Amino acid sequence: MQTKILLSEDRIPKQWYNIIPDMPGPLAPVINPRTLKPVTPEDMLAIFPMALIEQEMSPQRWIEIPDEVREIYKLWRPSPLYRAHRLEQVLGTPARIFYKYEGVSPAGSHKPNTAIPQAYYNKLAGTKRIATETGAGQWGSSIALACQMFGLECTVYMVKVSFGQKPYRKSMMQLWGAEVLASPSDRTTAGRAILARDPDNQGSLGIAISEAVEDAASRADTCYALGSVLNHVCMHQTIIGMEAKEQLALVGDYPEVVIGCHGGGSNFAGIAFPFVADKAAGREVRILAMEPASCPTLTKGVYAFDFGDTAQMAPISKMYTLGHDFMPPGIHAGGLRYHGASPLVSQLVNAGVVEARAVAQNTCFEAAVTFSRAEGIIPAPESSHAIRGAIDEALRAREEGKAKTILFCLSGHGHVDMAAYDAYFSGKLEDFEYPEAAIRESLSHLPKVEI
Ligand SMILES: Cc1ncc(COP(=O)(O)O)c(C=O)c1O
């Protein structure tokens, strides 16, 4: 009975998979927020290095992973694929459940898979400093680590509610040499404007992105880095799904269903896109994105052009959105509180290639506890959404008496999120109602893009 399916270091993928040439139709253009015209590479050069801009728009299916990046990936990659024998037993399911565990990275999640190449390409381009945002702190700690590895300075705008809730994430960022500011901050025009209107504003990812983009755009030595949503970020994460496919092949298996949690879309894209390619080639596989009911972008949002941030400074993309000024309730899966979504994932949902489900946070914590008591690993609150999806699929397999194979991405560990488990065990975790009125109001502010 094999539990861990491992690959040796020389099996770290040598190329990332770029899904753009395999998408079901052309991509919608990305729009400059000032001119309301399609962005040009020159527009993006103010905040990104050229290598990443090229990756963002590349028509090449395979993109070489630089040796310097693969060398650092060796610290945690290839990540293990586990067969969840004990969870299967507890559920009494005939399903075979596999999970790809990304919590083995130094920061504890999948985020360093893209932080390392982003810091690398910035270093090559002569960038001295990175400005970025972070929600729960997973991305901030990953980019702090990556900047440390390549000798770059790093400033992180951390959503204020998490700054208070997750002090140890802040300490991790400081340990890896980053400066951390609670957002909204008084460092930027965007932050000061919000604080003037609402001094107690607890922040959101949309606001923190505005601050980081403004910081990067206002300094010649600084670039911006985003931990999710963008095409190149999703592409860097595809090593997750490629490794998983190879690991499953080692035990002669292939999934009926592939599941990931969805915030901005990057770990979901990472586990799913290599299987989307198989699906496009005619193979039968279901692909399921799990999101929080209190921030239900893919299931209740509209597929429309919207700003990536609150202050309307980030590019406008066609994506599922709840409106750029929607403030999601303060759930503990901070990394899933984003009003928008990856344009690539959005297009796949819209085309019916990918399914999406929204779940309330208590039922996710319940699934995380069942998982942890069986498998030992303590999941990040974000990852618990994928576990909920996998357990529900396994229970359906039991009802149907079907021995199907389920693969999910366990995107990170929850060691720095124990306050959330504490809230769950003391019955203080609130299941927020679907914030229909707030979403309707926010959707009335979408930009009018005519192309
Ligand atoms: C552990 C973990 N999983 C998932 C996510 C969601 O991000 P994404 O949708 O980009 O994978 C985050 C975001 O911070 C995270 O920390």
PDBQT file of the ligand as one rigid body, heavy atoms in Angstrom, charges set to zero:
ROOT
HETATM    1  C1  LIG A 501      -2.849  28.173   0.985  1.00  0.00    +0.000 C 
HETATM    2  C2  LIG A 501      -3.522  28.983  -0.057  1.00  0.00    +0.000 A 
HETATM    3  N1  LIG A 501      -4.324  28.366  -0.948  1.00  0.00    +0.000 NA
HETATM    4  C3  LIG A 501      -4.990  29.052  -1.892  1.00  0.00    +0.000 A 
HETATM    5  C4  LIG A 501      -4.880  30.420  -2.000  1.00  0.00    +0.000 A 
HETATM    6  C5  LIG A 501      -5.680  31.130  -3.036  1.00  0.00    +0.000 C 
HETATM    7  O1  LIG A 501      -4.921  31.713  -4.025  1.00  0.00    +0.000 OA
HETATM    8  P1  LIG A 501      -4.959  31.190  -5.502  1.00  0.00    +0.000 P 
HETATM    9  O2  LIG A 501      -6.394  31.146  -5.946  1.00  0.00    +0.000 OA
HETATM   10  O3  LIG A 501      -4.138  32.141  -6.266  1.00  0.00    +0.000 OA
HETATM   11  O4  LIG A 501      -4.349  29.838  -5.516  1.00  0.00    +0.000 OA
HETATM   12  C6  LIG A 501      -4.045  31.124  -1.117  1.00  0.00    +0.000 A 
HETATM   13  C7  LIG A 501      -3.882  32.575  -1.216  1.00  0.00    +0.000 C 
HETATM   14  O5  LIG A 501      -3.242  33.217  -0.455  1.00  0.00    +0.000 OA
HETATM   15  C8  LIG A 501      -3.359  30.373  -0.129  1.00  0.00    +0.000 A 
HETATM   16  O6  LIG A 501      -2.561  30.992   0.743  1.00  0.00    +0.000 OA
ENDROOT
TORSDOF 0
